[in-house]
Amino acid sequence: MLAQSSQHANQRMSTPADSSPLQTAAYTPYPFDARAIAHRFRHSAIFGALDVLQAGEAMRFVNDHDPIPLLHQMQQRYGDRISVIYQQRGGDAPVVIDFVVTE
């Protein structure tokens, strides 16, 4: 199962126009706003971005809903190679998740 954490250590988020990586204590998350990508291309774009990340890097994923089906697909594709760390979840705000490459 993908490692999940509800840790809120870093509340800083990127905007769609912000293409520079943010720095946290353990990893550098690169911004990825899925809301700006057509639904039919989203999962392919997400997997393409995750495939090029190296160990210790992360993708800060922003979406308008909690992507449960995507998380199941990621589990099948990557196993424990990627940790899922929710930065923001619930309410009217967008869902923000850091996908961290661990191996």
N, CA, C and O atoms as a printed pandas DataFrame, in Angstrom:
     atom_number atom_name residue_name chain_id  residue_number  x_coord  y_coord  z_coord
0              1         N          MET        A               1    0.831   -1.177    0.000
1              2        CA          MET        A               1    0.000    0.000    0.000
2              3         C          MET        A               1    0.876    1.240    0.000
3              4         O          MET        A               1    1.947    1.231    0.607
4              5         N          LEU        A               2    0.447    2.311   -0.667
5              6        CA          LEU        A               2    1.190    3.552   -0.669
6              7         C          LEU        A               2    1.273    4.102    0.742
7              8         O          LEU        A               2    0.290    4.098    1.483
8              9         N          ALA        A               3    2.427    4.564    1.096
9             10        CA          ALA        A               3    2.593    5.161    2.424
10            11         C          ALA        A               3    1.861    6.489    2.445
11            12         O          ALA        A               3    2.104    7.333    1.583
12            13         N          GLN        A               4    0.975    6.698    3.402
13            14        CA          GLN        A               4    0.205    7.922    3.489
14            15         C          GLN        A               4    0.450    8.603    4.812
15            16         O          GLN        A               4    0.652    7.947    5.834
16            17         N          SER        A               5    0.432    9.919    4.788
17            18        CA          SER        A               5    0.608   10.701    5.997
18            19         C          SER        A               5   -0.324   11.890    5.957
19            20         O          SER        A               5   -0.519   12.498    4.904
20            21         N          SER        A               6   -0.901   12.225    7.096
21            22        CA          SER        A               6   -1.742   13.418    7.173
22            23         C          SER        A               6   -0.964   14.558    7.797
23            24         O          SER        A               6   -1.548   15.531    8.273
24            25         N          GLN        A               7    0.356   14.437    7.793
25            26        CA          GLN        A               7    1.255   15.417    8.353
26            27         C          GLN        A               7    1.076   16.756    7.645
27            28         O          GLN        A               7    0.987   16.812    6.419
28            29         N          HIS        A               8    1.026   17.815    8.413
29            30        CA          HIS        A               8    0.847   19.150    7.835
30            31         C          HIS        A               8    2.047   20.030    8.130
31            32         O          HIS        A               8    1.884   21.208    8.448
32            33         N          ALA        A               9    3.231   19.491    8.031
33            34        CA          ALA        A               9    4.454   20.210    8.378
34            35         C          ALA        A               9    4.690   21.395    7.454
35            36         O          ALA        A               9    5.190   22.425    7.906
36            37         N          ASN        A              10    4.348   21.286    6.180
37            38        CA          ASN        A              10    4.597   22.363    5.239
38            39         C          ASN        A              10    3.290   22.737    4.570
39            40         O          ASN        A              10    2.782   21.985    3.738
40            41         N          GLN        A              11    2.751   23.864    4.912
41            42        CA          GLN        A              11    1.470   24.300    4.378
42            43         C          GLN        A              11    1.621   25.153    3.117
43            44         O          GLN        A              11    0.615   25.538    2.521
44            45         N          ARG        A              12    2.839   25.453    2.700
45            46        CA          ARG        A              12    3.064   26.296    1.533
46            47         C          ARG        A              12    2.642   25.571    0.261
47            48         O          ARG        A              12    3.011   24.417    0.048
48            49         N          MET        A              13    1.869   26.250   -0.581
49            50        CA          MET        A              13    1.413   25.666   -1.842
50            51         C          MET        A              13    1.921   26.496   -3.008
51            52         O          MET        A              13    2.258   27.670   -2.855
52            53         N          SER        A              14    1.970   25.875   -4.161
53            54        CA          SER        A              14    2.340   26.591   -5.365
54            55         C          SER        A              14    1.078   26.955   -6.132
55            56         O          SER        A              14    0.015   26.370   -5.920
56            57         N          THR        A              15    1.207   27.910   -7.007
57            58        CA          THR        A              15    0.117   28.271   -7.894
58            59         C          THR        A              15    0.439   27.697   -9.263
59            60         O          THR        A              15    1.585   27.326   -9.516
60            61         N          PRO        A              16   -0.562   27.612  -10.169
61            62        CA          PRO        A              16   -0.287   27.037  -11.490
62            63         C          PRO        A              16    0.836   27.756  -12.228
63            64         O          PRO        A              16    1.540   27.129  -13.020
64            65         N          ALA        A              17    1.026   29.058  -11.993
65            66        CA          ALA        A              17    2.064   29.802  -12.701
66            67         C          ALA        A              17    3.439   29.605  -12.079
67            68         O          ALA        A              17    4.444   29.961  -12.693
68            69         N          ASP        A              18    3.506   29.051  -10.887
69            70        CA          ASP        A              18    4.770   28.869  -10.186
70            71         C          ASP        A              18    5.404   27.560  -10.634
71            72         O          ASP        A              18    4.925   26.481  -10.286
72            73         N          SER        A              19    6.493   27.657  -11.413
73            74        CA          SER        A              19    7.113   26.430  -11.926
74            75         C          SER        A              19    8.385   26.067  -11.175
75            76         O          SER        A              19    9.009   25.051  -11.482
76            77         N          SER        A              20    8.781   26.871  -10.202
77            78        CA          SER        A              20    9.991   26.540   -9.453
78            79         C          SER        A              20    9.651   25.590   -8.321
79            80         O          SER        A              20    8.566   25.669   -7.743
80            81         N          PRO        A              21   10.583   24.682   -7.996
81            82        CA          PRO        A              21   10.311   23.739   -6.910
82            83         C          PRO        A              21   10.307   24.443   -5.558
83            84         O          PRO        A              21   11.033   25.417   -5.358
84            85         N          LEU        A              22    9.499   23.955   -4.641
85            86        CA          LEU        A              22    9.480   24.442   -3.267
86            87         C          LEU        A              22   10.423   23.576   -2.457
87            88         O          LEU        A              22   10.649   22.416   -2.803
88            89         N          GLN        A              23   10.968   24.114   -1.398
89            90        CA          GLN        A              23   11.911   23.351   -0.596
90            91         C          GLN        A              23   11.279   22.982    0.742
91            92         O          GLN        A              23   10.702   23.838    1.412
92            93         N          THR        A              24   11.385   21.719    1.132
93            94        CA          THR        A              24   10.996   21.274    2.459
94            95         C          THR        A              24   12.227   20.650    3.085
95            96         O          THR        A              24   13.269   20.538    2.439
96            97         N          ALA        A              25   12.111   20.246    4.338
97            98        CA          ALA        A              25   13.263   19.683    5.037
98            99         C          ALA        A              25   13.760   18.397    4.386
99           100         O          ALA        A              25   14.966   18.157    4.345
100          101         N          ALA        A              26   12.854   17.568    3.877
101          102        CA          ALA        A              26   13.237   16.244    3.406
102          103         C          ALA        A              26   13.254   16.091    1.883
103          104         O          ALA        A              26   13.909   15.183    1.371
104          105         N          TYR        A              27   12.557   16.949    1.155
105          106        CA          TYR        A              27   12.445   16.765   -0.288
106          107         C          TYR        A              27   12.060   18.068   -0.971
107          108         O          TYR        A              27   11.621   19.021   -0.327
108          109         N          THR        A              28   12.232   18.087   -2.284
109          110        CA          THR        A              28   11.860   19.238   -3.101
110          111         C          THR        A              28   10.618   18.881   -3.919
111          112         O          THR        A              28   10.709   18.062   -4.833
112          113         N          PRO        A              29    9.454   19.478   -3.615
113          114        CA          PRO        A              29    8.259   19.175   -4.410
114          115         C          PRO        A              29    8.145   20.104   -5.625
115          116         O          PRO        A              29    8.208   21.326   -5.491
116          117         N          TYR        A              30    7.979   19.518   -6.788
117          118        CA          TYR        A              30    7.743   20.272   -8.006
118          119         C          TYR        A              30    6.235   20.428   -8.181
119          120         O          TYR        A              30    5.511   19.439   -8.059
120          121         N          PRO        A              31    5.735   21.629   -8.462
121          122        CA          PRO        A              31    4.291   21.849   -8.544
122          123         C          PRO        A              31    3.659   21.174   -9.757
123          124         O          PRO        A              31    4.218   21.169  -10.854
124          125         N          PHE        A              32    2.482   20.607   -9.527
125          126        CA          PHE        A              32    1.703   19.976  -10.593
126          127         C          PHE        A              32    0.233   20.244  -10.299
127          128         O          PHE        A              32   -0.340   19.615   -9.410
128          129         N          ASP        A              33   -0.383   21.161  -11.026
129          130        CA          ASP        A              33   -1.792   21.502  -10.822
130          131         C          ASP        A              33   -2.642   20.747  -11.837
131          132         O          ASP        A              33   -2.726   21.136  -13.002
132          133         N          ALA        A              34   -3.263   19.675  -11.388
133          134        CA          ALA        A              34   -4.053   18.825  -12.287
134          135         C          ALA        A              34   -5.317   19.517  -12.777
135          136         O          ALA        A              34   -5.890   19.111  -13.788
136          137         N          ARG        A              35   -5.753   20.544  -12.082
137          138        CA          ARG        A              35   -6.982   21.253  -12.479
138          139         C          ARG        A              35   -6.830   21.909  -13.839
139          140         O          ARG        A              35   -7.830   22.165  -14.511
140          141         N          ALA        A              36   -5.606   22.186  -14.260
141          142        CA          ALA        A              36   -5.361   22.854  -15.532
142          143         C          ALA        A              36   -5.234   21.876  -16.704
143          144         O          ALA        A              36   -5.010   22.304  -17.836
144          145         N          ILE        A              37   -5.371   20.582  -16.451
145          146        CA          ILE        A              37   -5.203   19.558  -17.489
146          147         C          ILE        A              37   -6.548   18.920  -17.798
147          148         O          ILE        A              37   -7.304   18.587  -16.886
148          149         N          ALA        A              38   -6.847   18.749  -19.071
149          150        CA          ALA        A              38   -8.117   18.125  -19.480
150          151         C          ALA        A              38   -8.237   16.739  -18.843
151          152         O          ALA        A              38   -7.257   16.000  -18.755
152          153         N          HIS        A              39   -9.430   16.401  -18.407
153          154        CA          HIS        A              39   -9.662   15.142  -17.702
154          155         C          HIS        A              39   -9.126   13.931  -18.459
155          156         O          HIS        A              39   -8.554   13.031  -17.846
156          157         N          ARG        A              40   -9.298   13.892  -19.761
157          158        CA          ARG        A              40   -8.880   12.712  -20.520
158          159         C          ARG        A              40   -7.371   12.507  -20.545
159          160         O          ARG        A              40   -6.906   11.408  -20.848
160          161         N          PHE        A              41   -6.591   13.553  -20.229
161          162        CA          PHE        A              41   -5.131   13.462  -20.246
162          163         C          PHE        A              41   -4.506   13.414  -18.858
163          164         O          PHE        A              41   -3.302   13.188  -18.741
164          165         N          ARG        A              42   -5.288   13.619  -17.807
165          166        CA          ARG        A              42   -4.727   13.805  -16.463
166          167         C          ARG        A              42   -3.853   12.654  -15.995
167          168         O          ARG        A              42   -2.696   12.877  -15.639
168          169         N          HIS        A              43   -4.366   11.436  -15.984
169          170        CA          HIS        A              43   -3.605   10.320  -15.423
170          171         C          HIS        A              43   -2.321   10.076  -16.208
171          172         O          HIS        A              43   -1.280    9.788  -15.618
172          173         N          SER        A              44   -2.387   10.188  -17.523
173          174        CA          SER        A              44   -1.174   10.020  -18.338
174          175         C          SER        A              44   -0.145   11.094  -18.011
175          176         O          SER        A              44    1.047   10.802  -17.911
176          177         N          ALA        A              45   -0.592   12.324  -17.845
177          178        CA          ALA        A              45    0.319   13.421  -17.516
178          179         C          ALA        A              45    0.929   13.221  -16.130
179          180         O          ALA        A              45    2.119   13.465  -15.935
180          181         N          ILE        A              46    0.129   12.782  -15.178
181          182        CA          ILE        A              46    0.609   12.541  -13.816
182          183         C          ILE        A              46    1.650   11.437  -13.809
183          184         O          ILE        A              46    2.714   11.593  -13.210
184          185         N          PHE        A              47    1.357   10.317  -14.469
185          186        CA          PHE        A              47    2.314    9.208  -14.508
186          187         C          PHE        A              47    3.599    9.618  -15.221
187          188         O          PHE        A              47    4.690    9.227  -14.805
188          189         N          GLY        A              48    3.479   10.396  -16.286
189          190        CA          GLY        A              48    4.667   10.878  -16.988
190          191         C          GLY        A              48    5.544   11.727  -16.081
191          192         O          GLY        A              48    6.767   11.593  -16.101
192          193         N          ALA        A              49    4.935   12.595  -15.291
193          194        CA          ALA        A              49    5.691   13.437  -14.359
194          195         C          ALA        A              49    6.333   12.597  -13.261
195          196         O          ALA        A              49    7.495   12.813  -12.916
196          197         N          LEU        A              50    5.587   11.642  -12.708
197          198        CA          LEU        A              50    6.125   10.791  -11.644
198          199         C          LEU        A              50    7.272    9.911  -12.152
199          200         O          LEU        A              50    8.229    9.651  -11.423
200          201         N          ASP        A              51    7.173    9.465  -13.375
201          202        CA          ASP        A              51    8.196    8.581  -13.946
202          203         C          ASP        A              51    9.571    9.236  -14.042
203          204         O          ASP        A              51   10.581    8.533  -14.020
204          205         N          VAL        A              52    9.637   10.553  -14.148
205          206        CA          VAL        A              52   10.935   11.216  -14.308
206          207         C          VAL        A              52   11.533   11.707  -12.995
207          208         O          VAL        A              52   12.668   12.183  -12.975
208          209         N          LEU        A              53   10.790   11.598  -11.904
209          210        CA          LEU        A              53   11.324   12.026  -10.609
210          211         C          LEU        A              53   12.349   11.025  -10.087
211          212         O          LEU        A              53   12.209    9.816  -10.273
212          213         N          GLN        A              54   13.373   11.547   -9.436
213          214        CA          GLN        A              54   14.414   10.735   -8.820
214          215         C          GLN        A              54   14.118   10.570   -7.333
215          216         O          GLN        A              54   13.288   11.293   -6.782
216          217         N          ALA        A              55   14.784    9.635   -6.689
217          218        CA          ALA        A              55   14.623    9.437   -5.248
218          219         C          ALA        A              55   14.907   10.748   -4.523
219          220         O          ALA        A              55   15.886   11.436   -4.814
220          221         N          GLY        A              56   14.037   11.080   -3.579
221          222        CA          GLY        A              56   14.180   12.316   -2.818
222          223         C          GLY        A              56   13.455   13.496   -3.426
223          224         O          GLY        A              56   13.357   14.547   -2.794
224          225         N          GLU        A              57   12.946   13.350   -4.632
225          226        CA          GLU        A              57   12.162   14.415   -5.265
226          227         C          GLU        A              57   10.687   14.119   -5.065
227          228         O          GLU        A              57   10.304   13.002   -4.715
228          229         N          ALA        A              58    9.862   15.140   -5.293
229          230        CA          ALA        A              58    8.427   14.981   -5.091
230          231         C          ALA        A              58    7.652   15.843   -6.075
231          232         O          ALA        A              58    8.182   16.797   -6.646
232          233         N          MET        A              59    6.400   15.491   -6.258
233          234        CA          MET        A              59    5.468   16.279   -7.035
234          235         C          MET        A              59    4.393   16.773   -6.082
235          236         O          MET        A              59    3.730   15.972   -5.423
236          237         N          ARG        A              60    4.214   18.104   -6.005
237          238        CA          ARG        A              60    3.127   18.668   -5.207
238          239         C          ARG        A              60    1.909   18.745   -6.112
239          240         O          ARG        A              60    1.812   19.606   -6.986
240          241         N          PHE        A              61    0.983   17.823   -5.880
241          242        CA          PHE        A              61   -0.206   17.620   -6.701
242          243         C          PHE        A              61   -1.359   18.445   -6.134
243          244         O          PHE        A              61   -1.663   18.355   -4.944
244          245         N          VAL        A              62   -2.000   19.249   -6.988
245          246        CA          VAL        A              62   -3.159   20.049   -6.597
246          247         C          VAL        A              62   -4.328   19.619   -7.457
247          248         O          VAL        A              62   -4.209   19.526   -8.679
248          249         N          ASN        A              63   -5.467   19.355   -6.817
249          250        CA          ASN        A              63   -6.639   18.876   -7.545
250          251         C          ASN        A              63   -7.900   19.406   -6.879
251          252         O          ASN        A              63   -7.863   19.864   -5.737
252          253         N          ASP        A              64   -9.020   19.341   -7.599
253          254        CA          ASP        A              64  -10.285   19.826   -7.052
254          255         C          ASP        A              64  -11.035   18.758   -6.257
255          256         O          ASP        A              64  -12.089   19.042   -5.688
256          257         N          HIS        A              65  -10.506   17.534   -6.211
257          258        CA          HIS        A              65  -11.131   16.461   -5.430
258          259         C          HIS        A              65  -10.048   15.466   -4.986
259          260         O          HIS        A              65   -8.942   15.451   -5.525
260          261         N          ASP        A              66  -10.386   14.652   -4.009
261          262        CA          ASP        A              66   -9.461   13.626   -3.526
262          263         C          ASP        A              66   -9.379   12.518   -4.580
263          264         O          ASP        A              66  -10.402   11.912   -4.900
264          265         N          PRO        A              67   -8.205   12.240   -5.122
265          266        CA          PRO        A              67   -8.063   11.338   -6.275
266          267         C          PRO        A              67   -7.928    9.862   -5.892
267          268         O          PRO        A              67   -6.912    9.240   -6.201
268          269         N          ILE        A              68   -8.913    9.308   -5.239
269          270        CA          ILE        A              68   -8.847    7.919   -4.773
270          271         C          ILE        A              68   -8.557    6.929   -5.910
271          272         O          ILE        A              68   -7.679    6.082   -5.745
272          273         N          PRO        A              69   -9.255    6.995   -7.059
273          274        CA          PRO        A              69   -8.920    6.058   -8.150
274          275         C          PRO        A              69   -7.467    6.192   -8.620
275          276         O          PRO        A              69   -6.819    5.192   -8.926
276          277         N          LEU        A              70   -6.958    7.427   -8.676
277          278        CA          LEU        A              70   -5.563    7.644   -9.054
278          279         C          LEU        A              70   -4.627    6.980   -8.050
279          280         O          LEU        A              70   -3.635    6.366   -8.443
280          281         N          LEU        A              71   -4.930    7.096   -6.758
281          282        CA          LEU        A              71   -4.074    6.492   -5.733
282          283         C          LEU        A              71   -4.024    4.977   -5.880
283          284         O          LEU        A              71   -2.979    4.366   -5.661
284          285         N          HIS        A              72   -5.148    4.368   -6.249
285          286        CA          HIS        A              72   -5.161    2.918   -6.484
286          287         C          HIS        A              72   -4.296    2.557   -7.695
287          288         O          HIS        A              72   -3.558    1.573   -7.662
288          289         N          GLN        A              73   -4.389    3.348   -8.756
289          290        CA          GLN        A              73   -3.556    3.100   -9.940
290          291         C          GLN        A              73   -2.081    3.286   -9.620
291          292         O          GLN        A              73   -1.237    2.532  -10.106
292          293         N          MET        A              74   -1.767    4.285   -8.806
293          294        CA          MET        A              74   -0.377    4.507   -8.411
294          295         C          MET        A              74    0.143    3.334   -7.596
295          296         O          MET        A              74    1.296    2.936   -7.761
296          297         N          GLN        A              75   -0.675    2.778   -6.728
297          298        CA          GLN        A              75   -0.269    1.621   -5.931
298          299         C          GLN        A              75    0.091    0.452   -6.849
299          300         O          GLN        A              75    1.100   -0.222   -6.636
300          301         N          GLN        A              76   -0.729    0.215   -7.862
301          302        CA          GLN        A              76   -0.459   -0.873   -8.798
302          303         C          GLN        A              76    0.810   -0.620   -9.608
303          304         O          GLN        A              76    1.582   -1.541   -9.874
304          305         N          ARG        A              77    1.013    0.618   -9.992
305          306        CA          ARG        A              77    2.148    0.947  -10.868
306          307         C          ARG        A              77    3.476    1.091  -10.118
307          308         O          ARG        A              77    4.511    0.633  -10.602
308          309         N          TYR        A              78    3.452    1.728   -8.934
309          310        CA          TYR        A              78    4.690    2.067   -8.237
310          311         C          TYR        A              78    4.912    1.316   -6.926
311          312         O          TYR        A              78    6.028    1.316   -6.405
312          313         N          GLY        A              79    3.887    0.684   -6.388
313          314        CA          GLY        A              79    4.030    0.006   -5.101
314          315         C          GLY        A              79    4.420    0.977   -4.010
315          316         O          GLY        A              79    3.796    2.027   -3.854
316          317         N          ASP        A              80    5.459    0.630   -3.246
317          318        CA          ASP        A              80    5.916    1.476   -2.135
318          319         C          ASP        A              80    6.965    2.500   -2.556
319          320         O          ASP        A              80    7.545    3.173   -1.704
320          321         N          ARG        A              81    7.211    2.624   -3.834
321          322        CA          ARG        A              81    8.234    3.551   -4.332
322          323         C          ARG        A              81    7.832    5.007   -4.118
323          324         O          ARG        A              81    8.698    5.880   -4.068
324          325         N          ILE        A              82    6.537    5.286   -3.989
325          326        CA          ILE        A              82    6.059    6.653   -3.837
326          327         C          ILE        A              82    5.229    6.776   -2.564
327          328         O          ILE        A              82    4.281    6.021   -2.351
328          329         N          SER        A              83    5.600    7.737   -1.721
329          330        CA          SER        A              83    4.824    8.036   -0.515
330          331         C          SER        A              83    3.813    9.123   -0.835
331          332         O          SER        A              83    4.090   10.025   -1.626
332          333         N          VAL        A              84    2.655    9.039   -0.228
333          334        CA          VAL        A              84    1.580   10.005   -0.415
334          335         C          VAL        A              84    1.441   10.801    0.884
335          336         O          VAL        A              84    1.117   10.240    1.930
336          337         N          ILE        A              85    1.688   12.106    0.810
337          338        CA          ILE        A              85    1.618   12.962    1.995
338          339         C          ILE        A              85    0.614   14.081    1.731
339          340         O          ILE        A              85    0.884   15.007    0.965
340          341         N          TYR        A              86   -0.540   13.981    2.373
341          342        CA          TYR        A              86   -1.559   15.021    2.217
342          343         C          TYR        A              86   -1.091   16.297    2.916
343          344         O          TYR        A              86   -0.740   16.275    4.096
344          345         N          GLN        A              87   -1.089   17.397    2.184
345          346        CA          GLN        A              87   -0.780   18.703    2.743
346          347         C          GLN        A              87   -2.063   19.462    3.070
347          348         O          GLN        A              87   -2.101   20.259    4.007
348          349         N          GLN        A              88   -3.113   19.206    2.286
349          350        CA          GLN        A              88   -4.403   19.865    2.489
350          351         C          GLN        A              88   -5.485   18.938    1.971
351          352         O          GLN        A              88   -5.388   18.396    0.870
352          353         N          ARG        A              89   -6.525   18.764    2.788
353          354        CA          ARG        A              89   -7.578   17.814    2.422
354          355         C          ARG        A              89   -8.872   18.231    3.109
355          356         O          ARG        A              89   -8.872   18.588    4.287
356          357         N          GLY        A              90   -9.968   18.184    2.369
357          358        CA          GLY        A              90  -11.266   18.487    2.948
358          359         C          GLY        A              90  -11.673   19.939    2.791
359          360         O          GLY        A              90  -10.857   20.808    2.482
360          361         N          GLY        A              91  -12.945   20.176    3.010
361          362        CA          GLY        A              91  -13.463   21.530    2.886
362          363         C          GLY        A              91  -13.585   21.964    1.435
363          364         O          GLY        A              91  -13.597   21.140    0.520
364          365         N          ASP        A              92  -13.676   23.272    1.243
365          366        CA          ASP        A              92  -13.834   23.834   -0.102
366          367         C          ASP        A              92  -12.508   24.100   -0.801
367          368         O          ASP        A              92  -12.485   24.395   -1.996
368          369         N          ALA        A              93  -11.419   23.999   -0.074
369          370        CA          ALA        A              93  -10.101   24.247   -0.658
370          371         C          ALA        A              93   -9.678   23.070   -1.527
371          372         O          ALA        A              93  -10.175   21.959   -1.347
372          373         N          PRO        A              94   -8.762   23.303   -2.474
373          374        CA          PRO        A              94   -8.274   22.186   -3.287
374          375         C          PRO        A              94   -7.515   21.166   -2.436
375          376         O          PRO        A              94   -6.983   21.489   -1.374
376          377         N          VAL        A              95   -7.480   19.942   -2.927
377          378        CA          VAL        A              95   -6.691   18.879   -2.291
378          379         C          VAL        A              95   -5.238   19.077   -2.739
379          380         O          VAL        A              95   -4.965   19.279   -3.923
380          381         N          VAL        A              96   -4.313   19.018   -1.775
381          382        CA          VAL        A              96   -2.899   19.165   -2.066
382          383         C          VAL        A              96   -2.174   17.961   -1.472
383          384         O          VAL        A              96   -2.249   17.698   -0.272
384          385         N          ILE        A              97   -1.469   17.236   -2.342
385          386        CA          ILE        A              97   -0.771   16.020   -1.938
386          387         C          ILE        A              97    0.652   16.074   -2.458
387          388         O          ILE        A              97    0.880   16.433   -3.613
388          389         N          ASP        A              98    1.605   15.721   -1.620
389          390        CA          ASP        A              98    2.972   15.532   -2.093
390          391         C          ASP        A              98    3.172   14.055   -2.392
391          392         O          ASP        A              98    2.986   13.210   -1.516
392          393         N          PHE        A              99    3.552   13.740   -3.630
393          394        CA          PHE        A              99    3.925   12.389   -4.025
394          395         C          PHE        A              99    5.453   12.345   -3.984
395          396         O          PHE        A              99    6.109   12.950   -4.833
396          397         N          VAL        A             100    6.018   11.646   -3.021
397          398        CA          VAL        A             100    7.460   11.653   -2.781
398          399         C          VAL        A             100    8.064   10.322   -3.235
399          400         O          VAL        A             100    7.623    9.256   -2.806
400          401         N          VAL        A             101    9.066   10.392   -4.100
401          402        CA          VAL        A             101    9.753    9.194   -4.558
402          403         C          VAL        A             101   10.735    8.773   -3.470
403          404         O          VAL        A             101   11.607    9.550   -3.081
404          405         N          THR        A             102   10.593    7.546   -2.980
405          406        CA          THR        A             102   11.396    7.076   -1.859
406          407         C          THR        A             102   12.554    6.189   -2.276
407          408         O          THR        A             102   13.504    6.038   -1.508
408          409         N          GLU        A             103   12.514    5.605   -3.444
409          410        CA          GLU        A             103   13.589    4.711   -3.917
410          411         C          GLU        A             103   14.117    5.187   -5.233
411          412         O          GLU        A             103   15.023    4.570   -5.794
